[in-house]
Amino acid sequence: MSARIVGWLLLLLVAGATAFGYAVYLGRVAVPDRWNPFAPLDVRELRGPLTALKLWRTVHDRDLCMATLDRSGVAFRPVADSTTPAGCELKDVLRMTHSDADYSGPFLATCPLAIGMAFFEHQYLQPAAVEIFGQRVRRIEHVGSFACRNVNSQEEGSRSQHASANAVDLAAFVLEGGRRITLARWNDGSSDAAFLKRVHDGACHAFNTTLGPDYNALHRMHFHVDMGPYRICR
């Protein structure tokens, strides 16, 4: 008898939660955005219990992704679709020019990659710089995003995320005071190394794949980050 009562109580609880969630979705019940799973992602807002869900929804919905990017503080412009070369077609790609930090040069990016960069910068990169060095990052240096090639530039195999501008390689970070931090300091025990470790860990939360110096020799001098289908943090 008690098991039946518990079952009914659980059913009522689920039904009530479903009804409440639907009311929030329709806007009939107002809750703070931090606790609203249907509220759009704000890459500048402090992370909360629903941030990961909002990030996932954003990068899987083109319209939501673009709307979020418009509010992110990132400067970009659309790029015409390209159907060549074969296997490296570009669709719905943007040219990123700068964010709160400058980039070493414009680069092509899918909307999910652009969101990943903005989220990474606001939530992980800048907080790490302020905490460790007492100043923000002024420039993010990269060594390119789009490259029509296979993974690790092999003659055979699957296409790299670079082939669709869904990846970018981050090489160095320049602080407001001019200090330039490169991955050559990765394991030297310095404050630069501590910063790079924090940046790497943050990138693992902002992007689907993050590969650094501990992955292999090809990534000794840069972080590869992408928004591909696999979750990898190395």
C-alpha positions in Angstrom: 0.0 0.0 0.0 2.8 2.4 0.9 4.6 1.7 -2.4 1.4 2.6 -4.3 1.2 5.9 -2.4 4.8 6.7 -3.1 4.3 5.9 -6.8 1.3 8.3 -6.9 3.3 11.0 -5.1 6.2 10.6 -7.6 3.7 10.8 -10.5 2.2 14.0 -9.1 5.6 15.4 -8.6 6.6 14.7 -12.2 3.4 16.1 -13.5 3.7 19.2 -11.4 7.3 19.7 -12.6 6.3 19.2 -16.2 3.4 21.7 -15.9 5.7 24.3 -14.2 8.4 23.8 -16.8 5.8 24.3 -19.6 4.6 27.5 -17.9 8.1 28.8 -17.7 8.6 27.9 -21.4 5.5 29.9 -22.3 6.6 32.8 -20.2 3.6 32.5 -17.9 5.8 32.0 -14.9 8.8 34.4 -14.5 12.0 33.0 -13.1 15.6 34.5 -13.1 17.4 33.7 -16.3 20.1 31.9 -14.3 17.4 29.4 -13.3 15.5 29.4 -16.6 16.6 26.6 -19.0 14.8 28.3 -21.9 16.5 31.7 -21.4 19.1 32.4 -24.0 22.8 32.0 -23.1 24.7 35.1 -22.1 28.4 34.3 -22.5 29.2 37.2 -20.1 26.9 36.0 -17.3 28.4 34.1 -14.3 28.1 30.4 -14.8 25.2 28.7 -13.2 23.7 25.2 -12.9 22.0 25.5 -16.3 24.9 27.1 -18.2 26.1 23.8 -19.8 22.6 23.0 -21.0 22.2 26.5 -22.5 25.5 26.3 -24.2 24.6 22.9 -25.7 21.2 24.3 -27.0 22.9 27.3 -28.4 25.5 25.5 -30.5 22.9 23.0 -31.8 20.4 25.7 -33.0 21.6 28.0 -35.8 19.1 30.8 -35.2 19.7 30.7 -31.4 23.5 30.6 -32.0 23.4 33.7 -34.2 21.2 35.6 -31.8 23.5 34.7 -28.9 26.6 35.7 -30.9 25.0 39.1 -31.7 24.9 39.8 -27.9 28.3 38.4 -27.2 30.5 41.4 -28.0 32.3 39.6 -30.8 32.7 41.5 -34.0 32.1 39.4 -37.1 30.8 39.5 -40.6 29.1 36.7 -42.7 31.1 34.9 -45.4 29.6 33.6 -48.7 29.1 29.9 -48.8 31.8 28.0 -50.8 31.4 24.6 -52.6 35.0 24.1 -53.4 37.4 22.4 -52.9 35.6 19.1 -52.6 35.3 17.9 -49.0 36.0 21.4 -47.6 32.8 23.2 -48.4 32.0 26.2 -46.2 28.4 26.9 -45.2 27.1 29.5 -42.7 30.7 30.6 -41.9 31.7 33.9 -40.3 34.8 36.0 -40.3 35.8 36.8 -36.8 37.6 40.1 -36.4 37.8 40.8 -32.7 36.1 40.4 -29.3 36.8 42.2 -26.0 40.4 41.0 -26.7 41.9 41.5 -30.1 42.8 38.6 -32.4 46.2 38.4 -34.1 44.2 38.3 -37.3 40.7 37.6 -38.6 39.8 34.0 -38.9 36.9 31.9 -40.3 34.6 30.2 -37.9 31.3 28.4 -37.7 28.8 29.9 -35.3 29.3 27.2 -32.7 33.1 27.8 -32.8 32.5 31.5 -32.5 30.3 31.0 -29.4 32.9 28.6 -28.0 35.5 31.3 -28.3 33.4 34.0 -26.7 32.4 31.7 -23.9 36.0 30.6 -23.4 37.2 34.2 -23.2 34.7 35.5 -20.8 34.3 32.5 -18.5 37.8 31.1 -18.4 40.6 33.1 -20.2 40.1 36.5 -18.7 39.3 35.3 -15.2 42.5 33.2 -15.2 44.6 36.2 -16.4 43.1 38.6 -13.7 43.6 36.0 -10.9 47.1 35.1 -11.8 48.6 38.3 -13.3 46.2 41.0 -12.1 45.4 42.1 -15.7 43.4 41.0 -18.6 44.4 39.5 -21.9 44.7 42.1 -24.6 45.3 39.9 -27.6 44.7 36.3 -28.5 47.2 34.9 -31.0 46.2 32.0 -33.3 47.8 30.2 -36.2 44.7 29.7 -38.3 41.3 28.1 -38.4 40.4 27.0 -42.0 42.6 24.5 -43.7 41.4 22.0 -46.3 43.2 18.9 -45.0 42.7 15.6 -43.1 43.3 15.1 -39.4 47.0 15.7 -38.7 47.5 16.4 -42.4 47.6 12.7 -43.2 47.1 11.7 -46.9 44.3 9.4 -45.9 41.7 9.5 -43.2 38.9 11.7 -42.0 38.7 15.4 -42.6 39.9 17.7 -39.9 37.5 20.1 -38.2 39.8 22.7 -39.7 38.4 21.7 -43.1 35.0 23.2 -42.2 36.4 26.2 -40.2 35.1 24.5 -37.0 38.5 24.6 -35.3 41.1 27.1 -34.4 44.7 26.8 -33.1 45.6 29.1 -30.2 49.3 29.9 -29.9 49.8 32.7 -27.4 48.1 35.3 -25.2 49.3 38.9 -24.7 48.4 40.7 -21.5 47.4 44.3 -21.2 50.9 45.2 -19.9 52.6 43.6 -23.0 53.6 40.2 -21.4 53.4 37.5 -24.1 52.6 34.0 -22.9 53.4 31.1 -25.3 53.0 27.4 -24.9 56.8 27.1 -24.7 56.2 27.8 -21.0 53.8 24.8 -20.6 55.8 22.8 -18.1 58.4 25.1 -16.7 56.7 25.6 -13.3 56.3 29.4 -13.8 53.2 31.5 -13.4 52.9 31.4 -17.2 52.6 27.6 -16.9 50.0 27.9 -14.2 48.0 30.3 -16.4 48.3 28.0 -19.5 47.1 25.0 -17.4 44.0 27.0 -16.3 43.4 28.1 -19.9 43.6 24.5 -21.1 41.2 23.3 -18.4 38.8 26.1 -19.3 38.9 25.3 -23.0 37.9 21.8 -22.2 34.6 23.2 -20.9 34.1 25.7 -23.7 34.9 23.5 -26.7 34.1 19.9 -27.6 37.7 19.0 -28.2 40.8 20.6 -26.7 44.3 19.2 -27.5 47.5 20.6 -26.0 51.2 19.8 -25.6 50.4 16.7 -23.5 48.5 15.2 -26.4 51.3 14.8 -29.0 54.3 16.6 -30.5 52.1 18.2 -33.2 50.4 20.3 -30.5 53.5 21.2 -28.6 53.2 24.9 -29.4 49.4 25.4 -29.6 46.0 24.5 -28.2 43.8 22.9 -30.9 40.1 23.6 -30.0 37.1 22.7 -32.0 33.3 22.1 -31.9 33.3 18.7 -33.6 31.2 15.7 -32.6 33.7 14.2 -30.0 34.3 15.3 -26.4 38.1 15.1 -25.9 40.3 16.9 -23.4 43.9 16.1 -23.7 
